[in-house]
């Protein structure tokens, strides 16, 4: 039997492909929106995975150091280190700063750590040029997204820093590029005031007690010890909030990403609905254009099932072609976005299933019109 759907599509091939491309761009945006969410999740875990800390010790009653501000004394590191079950402990700082660039300032998150310590947050696998920090002062490791090159001088605060290393794919939980400084330099940037401010504080009898503060103490637990039990002991005796790596991931995903993920989900749902409506309108229009031909076929005794099959096939083919164009569009454009987009195959297949269902639903509009077509209209001209 002649495939009516193929014949009809061949007759209006240009219009069919242009429509599929238009709907495909919408579906491509849907894939990119899903990729934005995946990218946010990946960004949230990048630094945590690089540091590989079992415990995060922060200021009491805070969700620090990422979701809330946290300040603890640096010497808490030694206190934590001597507690039972602790293998390693280090002090770290995290702060948002602006790097002066040739074009415009670059917003980054500066990670301060002790270069002589036992925990290095720089993942060697991500170091694509240069080296990690070796000198106590005035060295900086940047990510390639900042645009800086090895040997460049960056002025931060009162001092100049030399770029000694470049990393790739190192970002904060918010997607901002990471830079790495020695702990003392990072403390100076975060807690040391300007000369005038210090002068005013001295005149008022106020002493700067924050110069030896950090944002968090991280620790790794010895093999054989229960992480939750060690955390409970620290809370009990040191009066600090303590979070495991699992807790920290949950804080980042729930407190910092939850609202964004809901917005992305809503936008994605709206785009899918809009795509379904567009497919339905196109199929309805195509059906109207051939109502006389449909009436003639019904007058010739062609059963409704064959005509309905033609409409459903056209709708499904439109959805399939739109999905293909959407995948091509998303893969051609995702790397142009400023933040990370992660496109995963399971997400694409999930969207394909949604589009097939949406296409079947959209075909009902044309099917209804076919069923109501009057064969007598073919005689009326």
Secondary structure, DSSP 8 states (H G I E B T S, - for coil): ---HHHHHHHHTHHHHHHHHHHHHHHHHHHHHHHHHHHHHHHHHHHHHHHH--SEEEESTT--TTTSS---EETTHHHHHHTSTTEEEEEEEEEEEEEE--SSS-EEEEEEEE-TTSS---S-GGGEEEE----SSSSEEEEEGGG---TT-EEEETTEEEEEEEEESS-B-TTS-EEEEEEHHHHHHHHH---HHHHHHHHHTT-----TTEESEEEEEE-TTS-HHHHHHHHHHHH--EEEEHHHHHHHIIIIISHHHHHHHHHHHHHHHHHHHHHHHHHHHHHHHHTHHHHHHHHHTT--HHHHHHHHHHHHHHHHHHHHHHHHHHHHHHGGGSSS-----HHHHHHHHHHHHHHHHHHHHHHHHHHHT--GGGGTT-
